[in-house]
């Protein structure tokens, strides 16, 4: 089950291609398939947020095929996928478990209950409740929607004077939440951000790789670069905490993208995402280690043990391309050809309007594209990423 369109192709096309190489894939999608057709054998069109329509689509595919499992790499469809799998009698985490993973307030409660180091957090429905929570936790704080992803509506607030604007920004992002429309007021975790890419099969979690993240300018938390190094020594330190977080939520099967910050050198949980990481992170993991996370997700969804054996040890980096300011894209191209440039992808065309978060947009309205580089180490992959970025010509006419 997946979204459709150019964004899905640019960031999740590799997932579908990988799974289709080992499985016959049938798809439930909200729109008529286009680029997906070469990777699927059948499809049904249904709105995943319409429970009855989704169930009917699943049953229609079951009537035509012998289904072994249901999977998604789309954050917004995790709970719906679990409900559909349960209805069809296929392997799945319970919908209640996936709801807990999606609802950050519930997740924080479970982390605390099971002793997983996390951020202090309180729920706020009004600006007054947010102000009281901020005074209790202490500035600086982070405001975020309780049930969104991709840094939508997430903002740092350093003082009471900044709180009204920050609360409105987070509230706007929270309004489309499915599991919750509340805003969380959280302790700001000061330290480098990483994610642990995990696979859980029958209750046992394996940390496959660690992703080092680069964030954009505050007060927003937009991720602008990632790097995966198969030899990263930090993996051994953070793997037990990631596994404890997955267990605390009750997740027994699937692929998880576990985000955390290192505060004074110690991992503190941000959230557990019950799917392959976005921004091509699963592809970086395969380039760096040889482990195929989308295939592992499909294997687990079908009740099969995944192969998590690394086949090589390298590094891969992605640089996400954003404009300096909002406006109209007038030029975008890469000058030069580099053997270590694994791919470059543009999701915005000349003439498109780009809107940054500070102007009311998000990653979907601002991001121009990305480039991926490889190397023998993280330092080499990132140096090459910087070099390729220097050869990128991007022009934006200000709004």
N, C-alpha and C positions, 0 to 999 in steps of 0.2 A: 504494500500500500504506500503510495507516494504522491507528492505534488507533481505538477507538470510545468512546462515552460522552460525558457532559456536559463533561468537561475538554477532550476533543478538539473538541467543537463550539465551546466558548468561545474556544479559542486557535488552532484550525486550521480552523474552519469557513470563514473568509474565503478560505483557500487553495483549498479544494475549490470554493467558489463561483466564484472567479476562473478556475480552470482549466476548469470546466464551461462557462463562457461562451464558450470558444473551442474546446474539444475534447469529443468524446464520451468519457466517463470510465467505465471499468469498475474495480471495486474488489476488492482482497483485504483482508479484515478478520478479526480473530479472533472477532468477535461479529456477530450479526444486525444489519444496518444499521437505523438509526432515522431520525435527522435527515438522514442522508446521501442518502436515497432520492430526494429531488427533484433531486439533482445528478448522479446516476449512471444508467447505462442497464443495468448488469448487475453481478453481484458473485459472489464465491466466499468461503466461510468457511474459513479455515485459520490455524493457529498459525504465525506467521512464524519462530519458533525451531525448527520442525520442517521440516527441509530437504526431505524427501520430500513432505510434505503441501503445502508451498509450491509445489514444482515441479508437483505434480499440479493445484493450483488455477490456476497460470499456464498450464499446457497446456490445461486445460478452457476458459479464457477465450480462448486462442489458437484453439481449435477453433471457437468461436462468433463470433469477431470478428477483424478484421485489425488487430493491434496495431502501434503505431508506436514505443512507448517505455514504459519502466517508471520510476516516480518515487516518492519518499517524502519527507515532511518530518518524519519521526519519527527521532530520533537513534538509537534502539535497532535500527532496521531497515536502516541504511545498507549494511552488508556483505551482508545477506540480499538486498537489492534488487539489488545488483551481481551476485550469483551468479545470481539469477533472470533478469536481463536477458541475461547471458552465455548461460545455458542456452537462452533463447528466441531467441538470435541478434539481439538488439536493442542499440542504442548504450549504452555504459556505461563508467565507469572500471572497472579491474580490481578484483576482490574484495580482492586483496592491498593495493592502494592505499587502499581504504576501511578495511581493517583497520588500516593504519598511521595513518590519520587518527583512528580511534577509540581506538587504544592510545597514550596520552599519553607513555609511556616511549619507544616507537618514534619518535613524532613529535619528541620532544626530540633524539633521536640524529640524525634527519634534518635538523633545524634547525641543529644544530651542524656537521654535515658540509657544509652548503651556506652557512654563514656568516650565517644568519638570527639576529638578536639574540633571545635567549630567556633563560629562567631556568635556573640550575644545578639539576640534578635527579639523584636516585639512587633506585633501587628497593629497597624493604624488604619482606621476607616475615615478619619477626619484630620484636618490640619492640627486641631487641638490635641488629639491623641498622639499625633506625630511629634508635637512639641514636648509633650510629657515624656514620651519614650526617649526622645533625644536627650532630655535633661537627665534621665535615669542612666542611659548608656554612656553619655558624654561625647562631645564633639571631638574630632570629626566623625560623621556617621555616613552610612551609605543607605540611600533609599532605592528600593527596587520593587517591581511587581512580584507578587507571590507566585505567579504561574506563567511566566514568559521565558524567553531564551534569547540568545544572540545579543545580549547586552541591551535589549530594548527597554527603555525606561529606567536604566540604572544610572545613578548620579551620586557624586560625593557632595556632601554639604558640610562646610567648615564652621558655620556659625548660625545663630538663631535668625540673623538678618537674611541669610540665604535660604532658609527653610521654606517659606511660602512658594517661591519659584521652583525649588527642587521638588516639593511635594506635588505641585501641579504637573511637572514633567513626568514623575513616576506614576502618578494617577492616570495620565493619558495613556501610558504604556500598559497599565493594568486593566483598562476597561475591556480589552478583548480577551482577557484570560478565561479559560474554560473551567479549570479546577478551582480558581479563586480570582476575584477582582480586587482583592485587598492590596495594600502597600506594606512592605516590611521596612522597619527602621532597624538598621544593623550596625554593629561595631565595625569600624574601618580596620581591616587587617592590613597592616603596613609591612610589605615585603614582596619579593618576586612571586609572580603567579605562574603556576604550572598546571598541567593536567596529566592524569595517569590514565592510559588507555588499557582497559581491562576486559577480560572475557570470563564470564561465569557460567559454569556447566554443572548442573546438579548440586548447587550450593558451594562449589569450590571456585574461588576467584583467582585468576592468574593475571598479574600485571605484565603486560606485553611490552610497553614502552612508556616513556615520559616525554611530554611536549613542553618545551620552554616557550613562554609567551612574551610578546612585546605589546604594550598598550599605548594607545594614543594619548593626547594631552588631556589632563584633568579639566573639568570635574567628571568627564565621561569615562567609560571603561571599554571603549571600542578597541578590539584586538586588531593590530596592524601587521603582525608577523608571528610566525611559529617556526620552531625548529625541533626536529627529532633526531637524536643521536643514539644509535643502538648501544653504544658503549657508555652512555651517561651513568656515572656512578651514583647519582641521586636516586635512581630507580629503586635500589635496595632499601633506602631509607623511607621512601614514601609509600611503597607497595603495601606494607601491613596496614597503614592508616586507610588507604583506598579500599582494601578488602574489608576492613571493619565497617566502613561507611556503607558499602554495598550490603553487607550482612544486616546492619542496623535497619535498613529500609525493608528487609525481607525479600530482596531480589535473589532468586535462585538460578536464573538462567538469562543469558543474553550478553550483549556487549555494552560496556559502560564507559562514559567519558567523565572522569571524576576530577573536578576542578578544586584546587586548593592554593593557599598562599603559604609561603615560608616566613613565619614571624620569628625573628631572632633564631633562625635556623631550624625551627620546628614547624611541621605541617599543620595547618588549620583548614578545615573543610569550608569550601564555598558552596558546592552543590554536586549532586550526582545526576548525570544525564543518562538515561537508560537507552542509549543508542550510540552508533558510531559518531565520533566527533565531527563537527562541521569544518568548514574552511579547508577541505581536502586533507584533513589530518590523517584519516585512514590511508590515503594514498601515500603520505609522507612515511607512515609506519611501514608500509610495504616496501617503499624505496630503501628505507634504512635497514630493515630487518628481514624482509621477505615474508613476514606474517601478513596474511590476508584477512583483515577484520570484517569486511562485508561478507566474505565467504564463511567466516566463523559465525557471524550472526545468523546466516541462513542454516548452517549445520545445526546450531543449537536450537533454532526454531523448529527444526525437523526432528529433534530428539537425538541428534548424532553428536558424538564427541568431536570437537574441532581440532584440527592440526595446528598447534601453536609453536612448532619448531622453527627457530630462526634459520635462515639459509645463508645469510651474509651479515656483515656488520659495517654499515656506512652511516651517513647522515644526509638529511634532506631538509630544505627550508622553503617556506612560502612567504612572499611579500605581497600584502594586500594593498592595492592601489586606490588611494583616496585623493580627492582634490583638497587644496589648502583652504578653499572657501566655496560656498554654494554658488551655482551659476549654470551656464549652458556649456556643455562639452563641445569644443570646436576642433580639437585635434587629439588623437591618441594613436601612437605607434611605437614600435621598438626598433631601433636602429642597430643592426649588427646580428651576427649569428655565433652562438657560443656552444661548444659541445657539452658543457655542463648545465646548460639551461634546459631542463627537462620539458617544460612547457610554459607558454604564456597564453592567457585567456582574457578576452575583454567581454564584459557583459553590458557595456554601455556603448551606444553608437553616437557618432558626431551629430549634434543637434539635441541630444537628450538633456533633460534638466536634472541637475545633481543637487540634493538637499542634505546638508550635514545635520547631525543631531541637534546642535545648538540653534538650528533654524527650523526645527520641527520635524526633521527626517530621522532616518536610521540607517543601518548598514545596507538595506535594500535600496534606498533612495540615493545613497552617496557613493557606494563602492563602484569603481570603474572596472576593476578586474584583478588579476593576480599573475605572479610569475613564480615558478618553482625551480630551485637549483639543487644540485647534489654535490657531495664532496666526501672525502675520506673521514672528515671530522666535522663537528658542529661549527668550529671556527672557519673552516674552509668553505662549507656550504653557505654560511652567513656572509662571508667576505665576497663570495661570488654573487650572492643575492644583491648586495650593495652595488657591485660592479654593473650587474644587469640593470638595476634600477636607474643608474646614472645614464644609461642609454635609452631610457624611456622618455618619449616626448609627449607631454600632456599639456593641453592648453584649455583653460576654462574662462569664459567671459563672465565676470561677476554679475550677480542678479541686480 
